[in-house]
Amino acid sequence: MTFFRPFICFLSAILLVMTAGCSEKSPEAEREISLGRLKLKSFGLQGDFEREYAALLQERCKVDVEYVPGKVGSQEEQAIDRYNRRMSREIEKRFGAGILDQIRDEAMVKVAARHLPKKS
């Protein structure tokens, strides 16, 4: 069960980012996009799912994932959320609606398959 706790936290953060409206701008995201760089940010514990998701994002869409180390304050968390919302819209614009969900689902399946008990 220890596998699922970080996974659920990460998944909740991603879902929050994907479903939240964007009333505030992210100048940092706009700058990165204008330079042709696509990147999502993450914080908290990294587990198998996060690594698999990041690898698939890089492989399929050339999107990097930056892990913010240490504790994140509420203002920094809000800035990361704004950044990720803007980047997510840009990624879906370039690679198609639902691409992030598809990659997330594939990462979950791959990680779950690795954690299944081996048949004797």
Order of alpha helices (4+ residues) and beta strands (2+ residues): alpha-alpha-beta-alpha-beta-alpha-alpha
